Every structure is written in C-alpha cells, then in structure tokens.
Amino acid sequence: MKSICVFCGSKTGNTIHLQDAAIQFAQTLVQHNLTLIYGGAQAGLMGLIADQVLKEGGRVIGVMPKSLTAVEYVHHKLTELHIVDSMSERKMKMAELSDGFVTLPGGIGTLDELFEVWTWRHLGLHEKPIGLLNVEGFYDPLIAHIERMAAEGFLSNHTKEKLLVETEPEALTQRLLATFIKHN
C-alpha cells in the first residue's frame, strides 16, 4: 500500500472551502487505497484529514515530536503514532514512511515542510512526487513567486516542474499515482 505524507495547517483556517477541500482530499486518499502520513495532531486541517480518513476506513500514521505533545493535541485514534525527539526527526520519519508528499493550506510550518522535501528532491535525496493542492487560489502568490524565481534564474525549470500543482484533490492524486507507476 502506497502512502502520502500531507503537510497542512494545525488550524482550520477562516473559510469552509479549505476545510471542504481537506475532507475531499482525505476521501480521495481512501478511494485510492493510500495511507495518510501526517503530523499526528487532532487539531486543524491535520486533524480534519485524519478523522475523515479514519471515518472512511483508511489507514493513518502520525508522527509528532515530544516537544509538541503538550502544544498540539495528539490524535489518539490513529492506526499508528510515532513520537520522535525533534522536528527534524519528525520530517525525516514522515519522509521515510511516505511514497509522496502533498501540501494543503497551512502556515509557516507547512511551508517549511514543503520546501524541505522539495529541496531534498532537488538535491537528489529522493525521487518522490511532491504535490501542491492550490485550493481556492490559496497558493497563487506562492506560485507566482516560484515563477519569478525561475524567471530570475534562481530556480531551474526542471526543479520547478517537480512541484505538481493542481486545484482539485482527484486531479492531484491522479498525477501522483501516474508518478508512482513510472517509478515502479
């Protein structure tokens, strides 16, 4: 069974559209028999996705550093929960367990996770697909900045194209699945 690591907010955001997209993405994961790997929290979009995958009968694996167990409410109904020593170890464990990555709306932690795995891919540390779910134009400014980095010569088109951007959960999942097929 393949697994997707999802990076997203520990808050739900201010619009129902972002929450609905997270639920749709969770449903898509289960429909395609994909395990969810995520940060292990019960709150925010993270918790919403985990709850929906579990409700639909899917597998959910959480990874949380000890230091956050007091700040983020640990989700205790997961298929598996890994408690690690640091944020760095969290990201490494999530990457180790995953066959691909998807970023949904979130804050600075979400962006940190996205850019770290994308940098790892650029450096050849993995070949796993990386997706960005651009719900309701949430990431339009970031995408514009990425385009500018490429136009200004700071980002190759090859690296830019390694970030799969879609606006719908099913379309993004199909692109990830196609990447899995190419690498098997």
N, C-alpha and C positions, 0 to 999 in steps of 0.2 A: 504494500500500500504506500503510495506517494504521500508526501506531506508538504504543506505550505506554511511558511512562517509569516505571520501577519503582524505588521507594525501599525499601530494606531493609537488614538488618544486614550489616556486614563480618565478623560472626561468625555461626556457625550456630545458636547458642542451645543450650540444655540438653535439649531434647526432640525426639524424632524426628518428632513431629506437625508441628512448624513446618517442618522440612526437607521432609517429605512434601507439605505444602501449597505450598511454593515450587516443588517439582517439578511438582505438578499445575497450578499457575498457568502455569508455563513451557509445559507441554503444551497448555494451553488457548490460549495466545498463538499457538502454531504452528497449531493446528487452525483458528483463525480468521484465519490469514494476517496476523498482526500482528507488526511488527518490535519487538524489545525495545531500548529505550534505557535505559542504566543507568550506574553509576559506574565501570565499566571494570576492576573488581578481579577477581582469580581466587579470592579467599578468601570465606568466609562464605556467607550466603544469596545474596549478589550473584553469586558465582562459581557456585554451585549452579544458579541460574536460567539464567545464561548458558550453562553447559555443557549443560544439558538442552535449551535452545532450539537450540543448535548440533547436538546429537546428533539432534534431531528434524528437522533440515534447515532451520531457521528462520534469520532474519537477526538479528544482534546488533551494536548500536553502543554503544561505551563512550566515556565522557567522564571524563578524570581530570586533576586539576591536577598540574603538575610537582612541587610540594612533596610530594605523596603517592606519587609513583612509587617512592620509597625505603621508604615505610611499608607501603603496600598493594601486594601483588603484582599487577602489571599482567597482565591476561589477554591473551596474545599470539596467540590463535587467533580473534579477533573478526572479523566482517565488515568493521567499520571501527573505528578508535580515534582519538579526538581528544584531544590533550594541550593543556591550556589553562593560563593563568598563575595562576589563583586559584580558590578555592572559589566565589566569587560568579560568576565567569565560567563555572564548571562548571555551576552551577544554571541560569544563563541559556541556555547552549548546550543543555543537556538539554531545557529548556522549548521552545526554538526548534525542536528536532528532533522534538518529540512532539505527538501529537494528543490525548493524555490522560495521566493520572497514576494510578498505583496504589501504595499503601503497604502493605507486608507488615511482619511483625515486625522490629524493629530497636531501636537505641538513640537517643541524643540527636541524632546526625546525621540519622537517619531522620525524627525528629520535626521537626527544623529544616527539612528539605526539604518535608515535608508542609505545615507551617504557612506556609512562604513561598509555595508555589504557591496555597494556599487564600486567603491574604491577597491575592495578586495577582488572583485571581478576584473576590474581594470588592471590590477597588478598580477592577474593570473592565479590567484589563490583559490579560486573556484570557478566553475563554469555554469553555475545555477542561474536560471532565469530570474529576473527582477522586474516586478510589475508595479505600476503606479495607477491606482484607481482614482481618477480625477472626477469625483462626484460634484455635480452642480458647479463646475469650474473652480472648485476649491484650490486646485494646484495650478491654475492658469498663470499666476505671477511667477511661480517657481519654474514652470515650463518655459515661460518667456525668458527668464534669467538663464536657464540652461541653453536655450537657443543663442542668447547673447554670448555666453562663454564660448560656444562653438564658433560663432561668427568672429569673435575677437581672437581666436586661435588658442584659447586655454583648454579646450576640450575637443578631442577628435570626434569626427562623425561616427567612427567605429564605436567609441565608448558611449557616445550619446544614444546610439541605436540599441545599445544593450539594455536601456531602460524602456520597457514595454508600457506604453501609456494607452489607457482606454477609459471610457466614461461609463461602461456597463460591466457589472460583475461577470456575466456569462462570456462576453467578448474577451475579457482579460483572461479568464480561466481557459478558454479555448486556445489562446496564444501560448499560455504556459504549458498546456498539455501537448501542443504541437512541438514545443521545445523539448519536452521530455522524450517524445517519440524520436526526434532527431538524434538525441544523445544516447539512445539505447540500441 
